[in-house]
Amino acid sequence: MEVSILRFLLELVPSLLIGFWAGRRQETLSTHLAAPLVRFGVPISVMGLLLKGGLSGDMLQAAGLAVLAIGLVLVAAARLPGLAELASPTLRLGSCTGNTAYFGVPLALAFLPDEALPISIGYDLGATLLVWSLGPLLIGGQVDGSQRLRGLLSSVAGSPATRGLTGALLVQATPWSASVADALWWPSRCVILLALMVVGMRLGSIHRQGIAPEARPLQLLKPLVAKLLLYPLLLWLLASLLQFKPLMVQAVALQGAAPTAISLLLIAESVGAYQEQAAGLVFWSTLLALITAPAWGVLLQSQF
């Protein structure tokens, strides 16, 4: 267990710190690096990770579970009494939207076998498509049906996870899939490290601009508890009730332990609403997840 924790922290912390330092010095650096990374690097990384871990039907189950769990949280937070702190659509979305691509994959690599990678990426694919489809609608207001459909199709086609999955399926059908998987393994890991640096840069720029009073930890306590503690527990319970195999339960619960995704901040900025709340959730959940995420990894390892 100690080796897993050390492996996880050694992969995340140096990259985040380097990025944080760079983001403090140059606020726009993450913007310049993120576009080519998402367009080219992330699809290659997803393809390499999928080929290494193997493609299976578990991916579809994980994607479906992501949609189910996020949907349950959004509906419950909007309707149940006693959840006034989650009245904002940003807080509701932030309490169940995780940084699974950049934070969750290193978690899976550190605490679970390679076979968990397709499950983790399947979860990320389902969550990413749902959040980018519903996020602008929830945060920015109502749009008509045709705009919603175009947005959904655009999200599916433009997602780096979709492009990576398509590439992996094409390579898997060739006789050279094993060789390609070996060749892409280390480039895939390097992309994750670069992506973590970009996350750190964004955190550094947020810190430089200053955290608004309404986005400090005590004001965001309930969404932070919901994201880092209750949401992984919900995924654990749902996967267990659906009688998924132990590795699937571990993988999806561990993805739930990832901090609030930076995509929430990007959506909030794009629609011009709730930017301070989104920035606060991303910032504080990422810092706290350096403690809570490996704790979940140890707990899940001990239970199976």
HELIX and SHEET records of a PDB file:
HELIX    1   1 GLU A    2  ARG A   25  1                                  24    
HELIX    2   2 LEU A   29  PRO A   36  1                                   8    
HELIX    3   3 LEU A   37  GLY A   41  3                                   5    
HELIX    4   4 VAL A   42  GLY A   53  1                                  12    
HELIX    5   5 ASP A   58  ARG A   79  1                                  22    
HELIX    6   6 ALA A   84  LEU A   86  5                                   3    
HELIX    7   7 PRO A   89  GLY A   94  1                                   6    
HELIX    8   8 THR A  100  GLY A  104  3                                   5    
HELIX    9   9 VAL A  105  PHE A  111  1                                   7    
HELIX   10  10 ASP A  114  ALA A  116  5                                   3    
HELIX   11  11 LEU A  117  GLY A  140  1                                  24    
HELIX   12  12 GLY A  145  GLY A  158  1                                  14    
HELIX   13  13 PRO A  160  GLN A  172  1                                  13    
HELIX   14  14 SER A  177  GLN A  209  1                                  33    
HELIX   15  15 PRO A  213  ALA A  215  5                                   3    
HELIX   16  16 LEU A  221  VAL A  225  1                                   5    
HELIX   17  17 ALA A  226  LEU A  230  3                                   5    
HELIX   18  18 TYR A  231  LEU A  241  1                                  11    
HELIX   19  19 PRO A  246  GLY A  256  1                                  11    
HELIX   20  20 ILE A  262  VAL A  271  1                                  10    
HELIX   21  21 GLN A  275  GLN A  303  1                                  29    
END                                                                             
